[in-house]
Amino acid sequence: MKHLDKYRNLAAFGYICFLVLWLAGSLLLLARIAAANELLVSFHDQTLVFSDFVNCYWSGQLTMSNLRHEIYNATVQLDSFNRLIAPAHVDKVCVIQYPPMFFLFMAPMTVLPINLAFLAWCAVSIGLGIWGLSTILHDTGRYSMRQIALFLLAVCVFLPAWMTIRMGQLAWWVVALAAAFCLAWKRRRDVICGAILAISTVKPQYTPFLALPVLGAQRWKVLIAAAFFEAVLLGACILIYGLDNVVGYPSFLMHAESSSVYAGVHPEKMVSLRGLLSSFLPQSVVLPVSFVALAASLSLLWVWHAASKGDKQLLPWAMGLTVVFALVVNPHVHFYDCLLLSVAAGLTLPTVNLFAAVKLQPVSLRVWTSLLLLYPILSCGLFVYWDVFRQWSESSINPFAFLNLFLLLSGFYYFRSLQKSSVVGKGIDAAV
């Protein structure tokens, strides 16, 4: 037995060394890219490549300009974007799939030059994300400070965390919002939950998944607060951008998803059901089917009803399942959005020790825990396959779409077993 413990300790030490070295390598690579002045705009194989943060900054510039009433005009977008990246030039603008609130929130960044704004963006978003995750972990009472540090290290190594920074995406911000919502929900801070629900409409594909807990648990005060804050945001957007841009956003989004006028729409690369279907079916079929699948999220009403009426241990699992469900059925989920899995992991993992995870019962809990713990290593393997050996193509099916689906199924099975044991336990107490 001691012989096995020795090898387990060596394996654990090797894993920590791997995480530290990989993170150090990622930071060095990022520093090298920055030193070459290729952090935001660069050329690869004669192709112009730019960070999505350029879109964020450009959105803020549109808000601060006299063109703010034309934010969804393709010609205005193309002209203003080319002025920002000059002397580089593009023939198609990368579509901004965000609602008017996004433009509003991006405006404060324009007080800084774009390079400094990007550094501030990264520092604040990562800081808030780490704070949210560490608070969730500490709140469970299951982990020591060393285990929390190991968890956060693994999250930083997780490929979506790297891609979020490299691509200038919003996933760290979404993690911070999701973590804050979970904490406010548990502590019954309904006004804060409502404010977060309203802010989440900046990424509208996630808003229904924050609203379903409210409906399932019948926390109507949250909805009232959300309606108030959303009305304030929409009112500000109408004043700044005009009524047409606010009311016309849904039709613009549907048009942009299939229009040849825009670049940057890659449904086949998404790690959701839409990504899987896009490898076999035309988009004219895939998009409607994806929205039908999105309607399946109504099953979460049962999850949240059970969590609100059952044992307290059901609540974090309801939260975790909601996160994974959002990643599986949402029509618009890219690989960097999988950073949200860190929230599900922080809420539900019974252990951060893989050797302990493979012994867990039932099997559904073992699969859920093992998959989440293996994600950082699996993602590093994907990075080597994808970026180093250049073996990735747009027709490739992202394996994490399947992994997320397996994760969801195992989570549902375990939640069901928890719910049954909770009902049985209540029945025994009543009999006694």
Secondary structure, DSSP 8 states (H G I E B T S, - for coil): -HHHHHHHHHHHHHHHHHHHHHHHHHHHHHHHHHHTT-SSEEEETTEEEE-HHHHHHHHHHHHHSTTGGGTT-HHHHHHHHHHHHTTS--SS-B---S-HHHHHHHGGGGGS-HHHHHHHHHHHHHHHHHHHHHHHHHHHT---HHHHHHHHHHHHHSHHHHHHHHTT-SHHHHHHHHHHHHHHHHTT-HHHHHHHHHHGGGSTTTHHHHHHHHHHHT-HHHHHHHHHHHHHHHHHHHHHH-HHHHHTHHHHHHHHHH-TT-B---GGG-SSHHHHHHTTS-HHHHHHHHHHHHHGGGGHHHHHHHHHHS-TTHHHHHHHHHHHHHHHH-SS--GGGGGGHHHHHHHH-S-S-HHHHTT-SSHHHHHHHHHHHHHHHHHHHHHIIIIIS----TTS--HHHHHHHHHHHHHHHHHHHHHHHHHHHHHHHHH-
